[in-house]
Amino acid sequence: MKSDIYIRSKYNDIISRSFYTKLEIFLFTEAIRKGNISRITKREFKQFQITKEYADMYQKAWQLDGTERLSQRSPTMDHVDKLIEDWNSDNKAKKEALLLDYKEQFHAEVFPLSSFKKIYDPDPAKRICYYCKISDAEIKKLRSRGKIYSKVSRGYSMEIDRLKPNLEYSEKNCVLACYWCNNAKTDEFTSSEFEDHIGPGISTIWEDRKS
């Protein structure tokens, strides 16, 4: 029972983060396409899907100066930012309503709890970091031996990492990651870059500390 409550808390933690990812990219996409986001509806938001095109466009926008545009017809990045800022300021009640609706959709379609439990196993020995391959059980042993030096409260259990950070949390887009890999990967490194090059280095350190 205790482990089930713990797993549910981990699951609930990602719902709002997934919602704000979708909302941000939805507002961004609508602002780029229409130049106006004052009249968006709950139905439009619910039906919106973050495609690779939208995710790439959003990523590219972060590299632009405020006076630049994604295309000749699109508004400047400063204008897009202002549209999104104003919408968030003027639509707090609507945002709460969208979140409540999204929670239902998340449970039913985006990432059901049953699917999450396939990833976040109740057995700490089976909760293994996708990148460096250490388990929660092994981290606990290292802590008991004074081989973990981090002073932060994070790091006691596996976290949920998105393979593609500009997409929602879903079964296909989520893996387990230890605090150290998740903290180092951020949005800078792709999952394959981290898995192939950085994760193995961190794994070597863990193996040295286990001995």
Secondary structure, DSSP 4 states (H G I P E B T S, - for coil): -HHHHHHHHHHHHHHHHHHHHHHHHHHHHHHHHHS--TT--HHHHHH----HHHHHHHHHHTTS-TT-BSSSSSPBHHHHHHHHHHHHHH-HHHHHHHHHHHHHHIIIIIS-HHHHHHHS-SSGGG-B-TTT--BHHHHHHHHHTT-----SSTTSS-EEEESSTTS---TTTEEEE-HHHHHHHTTTS-HHHIIIIIHHHHHHHHHHHH-
